[in-house]
């Protein structure tokens, strides 16, 4: 099992996340939608350090596991 997040809000880094999704607003939307799925289905694509659904969703985004297109 991986080590749990002890860095709080500094992990994952916003700079790392914005390399994947170019807008803070799109990032927040994507993380919220993915966190809802994680919470409802208890389904994740990675072994996350974070324990809360939003943190897990952000880790998935950082790892490139989430594909989303915006118009």
PETARA-V259553 format. One record per pair of residues at least 6 apart in sequence whose ideal C-beta (glycine too) atoms are under 6 Angstrom apart, sorted by the first residue. I is the first residue (numbers start at 1). J is the second residue. Records with the same first field share a line. If there is no record, write none. Layout:
# PETARA-V259553
I->J  J
This chain:
# PETARA-V259553
2->47  49
4->49
5->11  49  50
12->58  59  62
16->62
17->27  61  62
20->61
21->27
26->70
30->68
31->54  57  58
34->57  66
35->53  54  57
38->44  53  56
39->53
44->56
45->60  65
46->60  63
48->56  59
50->56  59
60->66
